[in-house]
Amino acid sequence: MHVTDVTNASRTQLLNLLTLDWDEKLLAAFDIPRAVLPKVRSSSEVYGESKLSAAAGVPITGILGDQQAALLVKRVFAQAK
């Protein structure tokens, strides 16, 4: 799936904060086709299922970016030691 959440989409400065979708005027001004951008979704919902053999069928239910993702990775590695 090609999706992102509102917080990550807003970093592009192409997101309309009133509609929480890509801003058509800005896309036109910068000649960016909407089709190349990910769909903007909630940061917590069911997006699909893993197709990796070790985790096949496991639901993918969240998007992490920026500091939140870095914190999670740091905690996971700290616990693994």
C-alpha distance (Angstrom), angle and dihedral (degrees) to the residues before:
residue distance angle dihedral
M1 . . .
H2 3.78 . .
V3 3.81 102.2 .
T4 3.77 139.5 133.8
D5 3.77 135.1 -177.6
V6 3.79 128.5 -112.7
T7 3.81 95.4 -101.2
N8 3.79 94.0 53.3
A9 3.82 92.6 41.1
S10 3.81 90.6 52.2
R11 3.82 89.9 60.1
T12 3.82 88.8 69.3
Q13 3.83 91.3 62.3
L14 3.83 86.5 -134.1
L15 3.80 95.8 99.0
N16 3.79 121.3 102.0
L17 3.80 103.1 -134.3
L18 3.81 92.5 -156.5
T19 3.81 95.9 54.8
L20 3.83 97.7 26.4
D21 3.79 88.7 -134.9
W22 3.80 134.9 100.1
D23 3.80 111.6 -67.2
E24 3.81 108.8 -115.8
K25 3.82 93.8 -155.1
L26 3.80 92.9 52.8
L27 3.80 92.4 45.4
A28 3.80 89.0 52.4
A29 3.82 93.3 45.4
F30 3.81 91.5 53.6
D31 3.82 94.0 36.0
I32 3.81 92.6 -122.1
P33 3.80 115.0 156.4
R34 3.81 111.5 -133.0
A35 3.81 88.5 -136.9
V36 3.82 92.2 70.2
L37 3.80 93.0 56.0
P38 3.81 124.2 82.6
K39 3.77 121.2 -110.2
V40 3.82 111.0 -96.9
R41 3.80 110.6 -123.7
S42 3.79 139.9 162.3
S43 3.79 115.8 -76.3
S44 3.80 90.7 -123.7
E45 3.79 119.9 47.0
V46 3.78 138.9 93.5
Y47 3.81 108.0 -76.6
G48 3.78 99.2 171.5
E49 3.80 140.9 -68.8
S50 3.78 133.0 -68.7
K51 3.77 116.2 -101.8
L52 3.81 94.5 -167.0
S53 3.79 110.1 119.3
A54 3.80 94.2 -125.9
A55 3.80 92.3 50.1
A56 3.80 103.8 25.4
G57 3.77 112.2 160.6
V58 3.81 95.4 13.4
P59 3.82 107.7 137.9
I60 3.79 118.1 -116.8
T61 3.80 103.4 -139.4
G62 3.77 109.8 164.7
I63 3.79 147.0 39.7
L64 3.78 121.2 -141.3
G65 3.77 126.8 -171.7
D66 3.77 142.4 161.8
Q67 3.80 115.8 -2.1
Q68 3.80 95.6 -4.2
A69 3.80 92.5 59.9
A70 3.79 92.5 44.4
L71 3.81 91.2 51.6
L72 3.80 92.4 49.4
V73 3.82 93.1 50.2
K74 3.79 91.3 47.1
R75 3.83 91.6 51.8
V76 3.81 93.4 46.1
F77 3.82 92.1 51.6
A78 3.81 92.0 44.2
Q79 3.81 90.6 54.5
A80 3.81 92.0 47.1
K81 3.81 92.7 60.7
